[in-house]
Each structure stands twice: as structure tokens, then as C-alpha cells.
Amino acid sequence: MKGRVLQSTGSWYQVQTTNGDIIECRIKGKFRLTKSKATNPIAVGDRVTIQMEEGQNTAVICEIEERHNYIIRQSPHKK
């Protein structure tokens, strides 16, 4: 099932599916970031593929689609 990330709170994400449902999701395994200084692989607005957890009202994010644009905010502590 595909959707778009609406909110990120700690390790949980709210994803709106293509049919309009909003589902609480978490990340499956570890997503590695290559050539990136970001600490979180998922940002609000990302398109993702989710899989519902058996017997639960929650899902797991199993794929992140490639971003076409983004904004990077530099940490004030790493100047």
C-alpha cells in the first residue's frame, strides 16, 4: 500500500494512504543513508510503501521512494 508521510514523532510516523486513511507506522529494520548527513531517513512529505501488521491497526514502512526535492537545515552545533 502506498502513502505520504504526514507527521513524524520519534520512531512513529502518520502516513496517509492513497484512499485517504491515516495509519500509524514505524520503520522496518534500518534504512541506511548513503552520502547524506541526515539522521532520519524519512521526512514529512516522503512517499512510502507500507505493509499492515497482522492483527494490528498499525503498519510498517518497508520502502521509501526517491525524493525529487528537499531542504537541508544545517545544525548550529556543526558549523
N, C-alpha and C positions, 0 to 999 in steps of 0.2 A: 504494500500500500504506500502511496506517495503522499507527501505533505510538505508544509513550510513551517519552520520553527518560529513561534510567536513570542516565546519567553524562555529565558534561561535562568534557573535558580539552583545554584550549587551543581549537583550532579543530575538534576531533573530538568526536563525540557517540556514545554507545552507545544504540541505540533497540531496544526490544523490540516486535516486531510482534504483531499480534492472534493469530497462530498460535504465538507463544512463541519464535520465533527472535530472537537478538540480533545486530544488524548495526551495524558501524562506519559512521558517516555524517558528512558535512560539510555546511555551509550552501551553498545555491545563491545566488550573487550577493550582493547586500546587502539585508538586511531593515532598513527604516527604522522607527524608533520615534517615533511622534508623541505629544507631551505626556508623555514618560517620561524619567526621569533615569537609567534603567538603561543599562549599557554593553553588555550581552549580550542579544540579543532572545530567546534560548532558555534556559529554566531546566529543571532536573530536574523531572520530573512533567508537563511540557508534552506535549500530544497533537500529533503532527505527521503530515504526509503525506510519504512518501519514495518515491524512484524509484531502482531499482537502476542502477548504472553498467554499461554494456555491457562484457562480458568481465572484470568485476571482482567481488570479493566485498564491495564497499562500495556505499554508496548516497548520494544527495544529498537533503537536506531541502529540499523545494520549497514547503511550506506549513506554517504554524503556526496551529493552532486557537486561538480566543479563550480566554483564561483566565477561570475563574469565581471564583478566589480567589488571593491571593498575599501574600507577606510582603516588605516592603522593609526592608533594613538600611541605615541611614544611615552614610556614610563618616565616620570620626573626623576626617578632614582637612578636611571641608567643613562644619564647624559654624559 
